[in-house]
Amino acid sequence: MLKIERKADSRVIKAILHRLADIPGGVTVSVADLGGSVLVEGTPICVGSSGMYNVIKTGKVVTEYTSGTSLEIAKGTHFKVGDKIAPEDSSMSAAISAIDKTGAAKDVVTLVSQFTSSLAVGAKLIQVTVTTHAAVPHGAVVQGAVSAIDATSFNVDKGHTLAIGDYVAGSAADPMTGKAITNIDRGKDLYDTITIGAANGKALADDEVIRVVTASNGVTAKTFAVADTIVPTAGAALAVAGSNMDITALDNLFVDAWLMAVVKEANGPVITTAIKSQLTGVKFI
Protein backbone atom coordinates (compact mmCIF):
# COMPACT_ATOMS: atom_id res chain seq x y z
CA MET A 1 0.00 0.00 0.00
CA LEU A 2 1.36 3.39 -0.96
CA LYS A 3 1.64 5.76 1.96
CA ILE A 4 1.99 9.47 1.30
CA GLU A 5 2.94 11.85 4.09
CA ARG A 6 2.66 15.60 3.82
CA LYS A 7 5.50 17.50 5.49
CA ALA A 8 6.70 21.08 5.50
CA ASP A 9 10.40 21.79 5.43
CA SER A 10 11.75 24.01 8.20
CA ARG A 11 14.95 25.97 8.48
CA VAL A 12 17.70 23.78 9.89
CA ILE A 13 20.17 25.36 12.31
CA LYS A 14 23.49 23.57 12.22
CA ALA A 15 25.26 22.86 15.50
CA ILE A 16 28.23 20.83 14.27
CA LEU A 17 30.74 23.08 12.53
CA HIS A 18 33.46 20.54 11.82
CA ARG A 19 33.37 16.73 11.78
CA LEU A 20 36.47 14.65 12.44
CA ALA A 21 35.58 11.09 13.51
CA ASP A 22 32.32 9.18 13.87
CA ILE A 23 31.12 5.75 14.93
CA PRO A 24 31.34 3.73 11.70
CA GLY A 25 27.91 2.79 10.41
CA GLY A 26 26.06 5.10 12.78
CA VAL A 27 23.91 4.12 15.76
CA THR A 28 20.29 3.41 16.58
CA VAL A 29 18.80 5.78 19.14
CA SER A 30 15.88 4.62 21.28
CA VAL A 31 12.88 6.97 21.17
CA ALA A 32 10.75 5.12 23.75
CA ASP A 33 11.57 7.56 26.53
CA LEU A 34 11.80 10.80 24.53
CA GLY A 35 9.35 13.63 25.10
CA GLY A 36 10.42 15.84 22.21
CA SER A 37 9.50 15.74 18.52
CA VAL A 38 12.97 16.29 17.05
CA LEU A 39 16.41 14.88 17.73
CA VAL A 40 18.63 17.93 17.32
CA GLU A 41 22.09 17.86 15.79
CA GLY A 42 24.67 17.97 18.59
CA THR A 43 22.50 16.08 21.08
CA PRO A 44 24.69 14.03 23.45
CA ILE A 45 24.03 10.30 23.43
CA CYS A 46 25.19 7.41 25.58
CA VAL A 47 25.26 3.63 25.32
CA GLY A 48 21.90 2.11 26.25
CA SER A 49 20.82 -1.53 26.27
CA SER A 50 20.34 -4.20 23.59
CA GLY A 51 22.69 -2.40 21.21
CA MET A 52 20.71 0.85 21.38
CA TYR A 53 21.85 4.34 22.33
CA ASN A 54 19.99 6.77 24.58
CA VAL A 55 19.58 10.52 24.46
CA ILE A 56 20.95 12.37 27.48
CA LYS A 57 18.04 14.62 28.47
CA THR A 58 18.89 18.19 29.46
CA GLY A 59 17.06 21.48 29.82
CA LYS A 60 17.48 25.09 30.87
CA VAL A 61 15.51 27.39 33.20
CA VAL A 62 14.26 30.53 31.43
CA THR A 63 12.41 32.23 34.30
CA GLU A 64 13.83 32.37 37.82
CA TYR A 65 12.29 29.69 40.00
CA THR A 66 11.82 30.51 43.69
CA SER A 67 9.07 28.19 44.88
CA GLY A 68 5.91 26.39 43.85
CA THR A 69 5.18 23.65 41.33
CA SER A 70 5.49 25.64 38.10
CA LEU A 71 8.84 25.75 36.28
CA GLU A 72 9.48 27.52 32.97
CA ILE A 73 12.14 25.97 30.73
CA ALA A 74 13.49 26.45 27.22
CA LYS A 75 11.69 24.65 24.42
CA GLY A 76 13.10 21.59 22.71
CA THR A 77 13.81 19.30 25.67
CA HIS A 78 13.04 15.60 25.77
CA PHE A 79 11.66 15.65 29.30
CA LYS A 80 8.30 13.90 29.68
CA VAL A 81 5.66 13.30 32.34
CA GLY A 82 7.03 11.00 35.03
CA ASP A 83 10.65 12.07 34.63
CA LYS A 84 12.53 13.33 37.65
CA ILE A 85 14.70 16.37 37.02
CA ALA A 86 17.44 18.11 38.96
CA PRO A 87 20.00 20.89 38.56
CA GLU A 88 23.21 19.57 37.07
CA ASP A 89 24.81 19.14 40.51
CA SER A 90 21.98 16.74 41.52
CA SER A 91 21.52 18.66 44.78
CA MET A 92 17.71 18.34 44.73
CA SER A 93 15.02 16.85 42.53
CA ALA A 94 11.38 17.04 41.54
CA ALA A 95 9.10 14.85 39.44
CA ILE A 96 7.19 16.13 36.40
CA SER A 97 3.42 15.74 36.42
CA ALA A 98 2.61 17.79 33.28
CA ILE A 99 4.29 19.81 30.52
CA ASP A 100 2.52 22.62 28.64
CA LYS A 101 4.22 23.08 25.27
CA THR A 102 1.66 25.43 23.72
CA GLY A 103 3.71 28.57 24.29
CA ALA A 104 5.96 29.74 21.48
CA ALA A 105 8.84 30.89 23.69
CA LYS A 106 8.96 28.39 26.54
CA ASP A 107 7.52 25.20 28.04
CA VAL A 108 5.81 25.24 31.41
CA VAL A 109 6.55 22.21 33.56
CA THR A 110 4.27 21.27 36.45
CA LEU A 111 6.08 19.54 39.30
CA VAL A 112 4.61 16.96 41.66
CA SER A 113 6.21 18.86 44.53
CA GLN A 114 8.41 21.91 44.62
CA PHE A 115 12.18 22.07 44.58
CA THR A 116 13.79 22.71 47.95
CA SER A 117 15.75 25.71 46.69
CA SER A 118 15.66 28.35 43.96
CA LEU A 119 16.92 28.03 40.37
CA ALA A 120 18.41 30.98 38.53
CA VAL A 121 17.75 31.87 34.91
CA GLY A 122 20.08 29.75 32.80
CA ALA A 123 20.37 26.94 35.36
CA LYS A 124 20.89 23.63 33.57
CA LEU A 125 18.66 20.65 34.26
CA ILE A 126 19.20 16.90 33.85
CA GLN A 127 17.08 13.78 34.20
CA VAL A 128 17.87 11.89 37.40
CA THR A 129 17.04 8.68 39.19
CA VAL A 130 16.04 9.15 42.81
CA THR A 131 16.33 6.51 45.52
CA THR A 132 14.47 7.25 48.74
CA HIS A 133 15.63 5.87 52.07
CA ALA A 134 13.67 4.99 55.18
CA ALA A 135 14.29 7.02 58.32
CA VAL A 136 16.82 5.45 60.66
CA PRO A 137 17.30 5.43 64.45
CA HIS A 138 20.45 6.80 66.09
CA GLY A 139 22.22 5.14 68.97
CA ALA A 140 25.33 3.72 70.57
CA VAL A 141 26.64 0.71 72.51
CA VAL A 142 27.73 1.03 76.14
CA GLN A 143 31.36 0.12 76.76
CA GLY A 144 31.79 -0.99 80.36
CA ALA A 145 28.95 -1.55 82.83
CA VAL A 146 27.73 1.34 85.02
CA SER A 147 26.26 -0.07 88.21
CA ALA A 148 25.65 3.27 89.96
CA ILE A 149 22.27 4.90 89.42
CA ASP A 150 23.52 8.42 90.13
CA ALA A 151 26.06 8.46 87.30
CA THR A 152 26.08 11.38 84.86
CA SER A 153 28.47 9.89 82.33
CA PHE A 154 29.17 6.58 80.61
CA ASN A 155 31.40 5.30 77.82
CA VAL A 156 30.25 4.12 74.39
CA ASP A 157 31.96 2.39 71.49
CA LYS A 158 33.39 4.53 68.71
CA GLY A 159 31.27 4.89 65.59
CA HIS A 160 28.06 5.92 67.37
CA THR A 161 25.58 8.46 65.97
CA LEU A 162 24.82 10.45 69.13
CA ALA A 163 24.92 14.24 69.24
CA ILE A 164 24.81 16.89 71.97
CA GLY A 165 21.17 17.72 72.71
CA ASP A 166 19.86 14.23 71.98
CA TYR A 167 17.77 12.47 74.59
CA VAL A 168 19.11 8.95 75.14
CA ALA A 169 17.61 5.92 76.85
CA GLY A 170 18.70 2.37 77.58
CA SER A 171 17.25 -0.82 76.16
CA ALA A 172 17.32 -3.19 79.18
CA ALA A 173 14.20 -4.72 80.71
CA ASP A 174 14.11 -1.83 83.19
CA PRO A 175 15.92 0.83 81.17
CA MET A 176 17.30 4.27 81.80
CA THR A 177 14.75 6.71 80.42
CA GLY A 178 15.51 9.77 78.30
CA LYS A 179 18.43 11.91 79.50
CA ALA A 180 19.79 14.88 77.58
CA ILE A 181 23.37 14.69 76.30
CA THR A 182 25.33 17.76 77.40
CA ASN A 183 28.80 16.78 76.20
CA ILE A 184 30.62 14.15 74.15
CA ASP A 185 34.33 13.63 74.85
CA ARG A 186 35.91 12.05 71.78
CA GLY A 187 39.49 12.28 73.05
CA LYS A 188 40.08 8.60 73.79
CA ASP A 189 41.15 6.09 71.14
CA LEU A 190 38.87 3.23 72.17
CA TYR A 191 35.68 4.92 73.35
CA ASP A 192 33.79 8.21 73.69
CA THR A 193 32.48 9.50 77.01
CA ILE A 194 28.86 10.70 77.06
CA THR A 195 27.86 13.25 79.70
CA ILE A 196 24.16 13.59 80.52
CA GLY A 197 22.38 16.41 82.29
CA ALA A 198 20.75 14.28 84.99
CA ALA A 199 21.61 11.11 86.90
CA ASN A 200 21.06 7.96 84.89
CA GLY A 201 18.58 6.56 87.43
CA LYS A 202 19.12 3.01 86.16
CA ALA A 203 22.23 0.86 85.82
CA LEU A 204 23.71 0.35 82.37
CA ALA A 205 25.03 -3.04 81.28
CA ASP A 206 28.15 -3.59 79.21
CA ASP A 207 27.15 -3.75 75.50
CA GLU A 208 23.68 -2.37 76.25
CA VAL A 209 22.24 -0.50 73.28
CA ILE A 210 21.60 3.20 73.90
CA ARG A 211 18.92 4.76 71.70
CA VAL A 212 18.04 8.35 70.89
CA VAL A 213 14.47 8.90 72.07
CA THR A 214 11.83 11.52 71.45
CA ALA A 215 11.66 13.21 74.86
CA SER A 216 13.07 13.56 78.35
CA ASN A 217 12.11 10.57 80.54
CA GLY A 218 10.83 8.81 77.43
CA VAL A 219 11.69 5.47 75.84
CA THR A 220 10.15 5.91 72.38
CA ALA A 221 12.88 5.71 69.75
CA LYS A 222 13.35 8.73 67.52
CA THR A 223 14.08 8.29 63.81
CA PHE A 224 16.08 10.59 61.57
CA ALA A 225 15.42 11.27 57.89
CA VAL A 226 18.01 10.12 55.36
CA ALA A 227 18.52 12.28 52.27
CA ASP A 228 17.50 10.86 48.91
CA THR A 229 20.21 9.53 46.64
CA ILE A 230 20.05 11.50 43.39
CA VAL A 231 22.11 10.38 40.38
CA PRO A 232 21.95 11.17 36.65
CA THR A 233 19.76 8.66 34.81
CA ALA A 234 21.85 8.60 31.65
CA GLY A 235 25.22 6.96 31.33
CA ALA A 236 28.37 8.82 30.32
CA ALA A 237 28.12 10.78 27.09
CA LEU A 238 29.94 9.00 24.25
CA ALA A 239 29.11 10.98 21.11
CA VAL A 240 26.86 13.68 19.66
CA ALA A 241 24.11 13.09 17.13
CA GLY A 242 25.18 14.32 13.70
CA SER A 243 21.79 15.09 12.13
CA ASN A 244 18.44 16.72 12.85
CA MET A 245 15.86 13.94 12.84
CA ASP A 246 12.09 13.96 13.31
CA ILE A 247 10.95 11.55 16.01
CA THR A 248 8.16 9.11 15.21
CA ALA A 249 6.58 7.09 17.99
CA LEU A 250 7.61 3.42 17.99
CA ASP A 251 10.26 4.05 15.31
CA ASN A 252 13.82 4.15 16.60
CA LEU A 253 16.20 6.56 14.91
CA PHE A 254 19.23 5.61 12.86
CA VAL A 255 21.69 8.50 13.09
CA ASP A 256 25.32 9.31 12.53
CA ALA A 257 27.20 9.74 15.83
CA TRP A 258 30.33 11.86 16.13
CA LEU A 259 33.13 11.15 18.58
CA MET A 260 35.31 14.06 17.48
CA ALA A 261 33.80 17.32 16.28
CA VAL A 262 33.56 21.08 16.75
CA VAL A 263 30.12 22.11 18.02
CA LYS A 264 28.61 25.57 18.35
CA GLU A 265 27.05 25.18 21.78
CA ALA A 266 24.40 27.89 21.34
CA ASN A 267 22.89 26.07 18.36
CA GLY A 268 22.47 22.69 20.03
CA PRO A 269 20.80 21.32 23.14
CA VAL A 270 21.90 22.20 26.67
CA ILE A 271 25.33 20.78 27.49
CA THR A 272 26.32 20.42 31.14
CA THR A 273 29.82 20.58 32.58
CA ALA A 274 29.76 16.82 33.18
CA ILE A 275 28.80 16.09 29.56
CA LYS A 276 31.64 18.28 28.30
CA SER A 277 34.14 16.43 30.46
CA GLN A 278 32.90 13.08 29.09
CA LEU A 279 33.01 14.14 25.42
CA THR A 280 36.77 14.53 25.34
CA GLY A 281 36.89 14.57 21.53
CA VAL A 282 34.25 17.26 21.11
CA LYS A 283 35.14 20.94 21.29
CA PHE A 284 32.26 23.26 22.23
CA ILE A 285 32.60 26.89 21.18
C-alpha positions in Angstrom: 0.0 0.0 0.0 1.4 3.4 -1.0 1.6 5.8 2.0 2.0 9.5 1.3 2.9 11.9 4.1 2.7 15.6 3.8 5.5 17.5 5.5 6.7 21.1 5.5 10.4 21.8 5.4 11.7 24.0 8.2 14.9 26.0 8.5 17.7 23.8 9.9 20.2 25.4 12.3 23.5 23.6 12.2 25.3 22.9 15.5 28.2 20.8 14.3 30.7 23.1 12.5 33.5 20.5 11.8 33.4 16.7 11.8 36.5 14.6 12.4 35.6 11.1 13.5 32.3 9.2 13.9 31.1 5.8 14.9 31.3 3.7 11.7 27.9 2.8 10.4 26.1 5.1 12.8 23.9 4.1 15.8 20.3 3.4 16.6 18.8 5.8 19.1 15.9 4.6 21.3 12.9 7.0 21.2 10.8 5.1 23.7 11.6 7.6 26.5 11.8 10.8 24.5 9.4 13.6 25.1 10.4 15.8 22.2 9.5 15.7 18.5 13.0 16.3 17.0 16.4 14.9 17.7 18.6 17.9 17.3 22.1 17.9 15.8 24.7 18.0 18.6 22.5 16.1 21.1 24.7 14.0 23.5 24.0 10.3 23.4 25.2 7.4 25.6 25.3 3.6 25.3 21.9 2.1 26.2 20.8 -1.5 26.3 20.3 -4.2 23.6 22.7 -2.4 21.2 20.7 0.8 21.4 21.9 4.3 22.3 20.0 6.8 24.6 19.6 10.5 24.5 20.9 12.4 27.5 18.0 14.6 28.5 18.9 18.2 29.5 17.1 21.5 29.8 17.5 25.1 30.9 15.5 27.4 33.2 14.3 30.5 31.4 12.4 32.2 34.3 13.8 32.4 37.8 12.3 29.7 40.0 11.8 30.5 43.7 9.1 28.2 44.9 5.9 26.4 43.9 5.2 23.7 41.3 5.5 25.6 38.1 8.8 25.8 36.3 9.5 27.5 33.0 12.1 26.0 30.7 13.5 26.4 27.2 11.7 24.6 24.4 13.1 21.6 22.7 13.8 19.3 25.7 13.0 15.6 25.8 11.7 15.6 29.3 8.3 13.9 29.7 5.7 13.3 32.3 7.0 11.0 35.0 10.7 12.1 34.6 12.5 13.3 37.7 14.7 16.4 37.0 17.4 18.1 39.0 20.0 20.9 38.6 23.2 19.6 37.1 24.8 19.1 40.5 22.0 16.7 41.5 21.5 18.7 44.8 17.7 18.3 44.7 15.0 16.8 42.5 11.4 17.0 41.5 9.1 14.9 39.4 7.2 16.1 36.4 3.4 15.7 36.4 2.6 17.8 33.3 4.3 19.8 30.5 2.5 22.6 28.6 4.2 23.1 25.3 1.7 25.4 23.7 3.7 28.6 24.3 6.0 29.7 21.5 8.8 30.9 23.7 9.0 28.4 26.5 7.5 25.2 28.0 5.8 25.2 31.4 6.5 22.2 33.6 4.3 21.3 36.5 6.1 19.5 39.3 4.6 17.0 41.7 6.2 18.9 44.5 8.4 21.9 44.6 12.2 22.1 44.6 13.8 22.7 48.0 15.8 25.7 46.7 15.7 28.3 44.0 16.9 28.0 40.4 18.4 31.0 38.5 17.7 31.9 34.9 20.1 29.7 32.8 20.4 26.9 35.4 20.9 23.6 33.6 18.7 20.6 34.3 19.2 16.9 33.8 17.1 13.8 34.2 17.9 11.9 37.4 17.0 8.7 39.2 16.0 9.1 42.8 16.3 6.5 45.5 14.5 7.3 48.7 15.6 5.9 52.1 13.7 5.0 55.2 14.3 7.0 58.3 16.8 5.5 60.7 17.3 5.4 64.5 20.4 6.8 66.1 22.2 5.1 69.0 25.3 3.7 70.6 26.6 0.7 72.5 27.7 1.0 76.1 31.4 0.1 76.8 31.8 -1.0 80.4 29.0 -1.6 82.8 27.7 1.3 85.0 26.3 -0.1 88.2 25.7 3.3 90.0 22.3 4.9 89.4 23.5 8.4 90.1 26.1 8.5 87.3 26.1 11.4 84.9 28.5 9.9 82.3 29.2 6.6 80.6 31.4 5.3 77.8 30.3 4.1 74.4 32.0 2.4 71.5 33.4 4.5 68.7 31.3 4.9 65.6 28.1 5.9 67.4 25.6 8.5 66.0 24.8 10.4 69.1 24.9 14.2 69.2 24.8 16.9 72.0 21.2 17.7 72.7 19.9 14.2 72.0 17.8 12.5 74.6 19.1 8.9 75.1 17.6 5.9 76.8 18.7 2.4 77.6 17.3 -0.8 76.2 17.3 -3.2 79.2 14.2 -4.7 80.7 14.1 -1.8 83.2 15.9 0.8 81.2 17.3 4.3 81.8 14.8 6.7 80.4 15.5 9.8 78.3 18.4 11.9 79.5 19.8 14.9 77.6 23.4 14.7 76.3 25.3 17.8 77.4 28.8 16.8 76.2 30.6 14.1 74.2 34.3 13.6 74.8 35.9 12.0 71.8 39.5 12.3 73.1 40.1 8.6 73.8 41.2 6.1 71.1 38.9 3.2 72.2 35.7 4.9 73.4 33.8 8.2 73.7 32.5 9.5 77.0 28.9 10.7 77.1 27.9 13.2 79.7 24.2 13.6 80.5 22.4 16.4 82.3 20.7 14.3 85.0 21.6 11.1 86.9 21.1 8.0 84.9 18.6 6.6 87.4 19.1 3.0 86.2 22.2 0.9 85.8 23.7 0.4 82.4 25.0 -3.0 81.3 28.2 -3.6 79.2 27.2 -3.7 75.5 23.7 -2.4 76.3 22.2 -0.5 73.3 21.6 3.2 73.9 18.9 4.8 71.7 18.0 8.4 70.9 14.5 8.9 72.1 11.8 11.5 71.5 11.7 13.2 74.9 13.1 13.6 78.3 12.1 10.6 80.5 10.8 8.8 77.4 11.7 5.5 75.8 10.2 5.9 72.4 12.9 5.7 69.8 13.4 8.7 67.5 14.1 8.3 63.8 16.1 10.6 61.6 15.4 11.3 57.9 18.0 10.1 55.4 18.5 12.3 52.3 17.5 10.9 48.9 20.2 9.5 46.6 20.1 11.5 43.4 22.1 10.4 40.4 21.9 11.2 36.6 19.8 8.7 34.8 21.9 8.6 31.7 25.2 7.0 31.3 28.4 8.8 30.3 28.1 10.8 27.1 29.9 9.0 24.2 29.1 11.0 21.1 26.9 13.7 19.7 24.1 13.1 17.1 25.2 14.3 13.7 21.8 15.1 12.1 18.4 16.7 12.8 15.9 13.9 12.8 12.1 14.0 13.3 11.0 11.5 16.0 8.2 9.1 15.2 6.6 7.1 18.0 7.6 3.4 18.0 10.3 4.0 15.3 13.8 4.1 16.6 16.2 6.6 14.9 19.2 5.6 12.9 21.7 8.5 13.1 25.3 9.3 12.5 27.2 9.7 15.8 30.3 11.9 16.1 33.1 11.1 18.6 35.3 14.1 17.5 33.8 17.3 16.3 33.6 21.1 16.8 30.1 22.1 18.0 28.6 25.6 18.3 27.0 25.2 21.8 24.4 27.9 21.3 22.9 26.1 18.4 22.5 22.7 20.0 20.8 21.3 23.1 21.9 22.2 26.7 25.3 20.8 27.5 26.3 20.4 31.1 29.8 20.6 32.6 29.8 16.8 33.2 28.8 16.1 29.6 31.6 18.3 28.3 34.1 16.4 30.5 32.9 13.1 29.1 33.0 14.1 25.4 36.8 14.5 25.3 36.9 14.6 21.5 34.3 17.3 21.1 35.1 20.9 21.3 32.3 23.3 22.2 32.6 26.9 21.2 
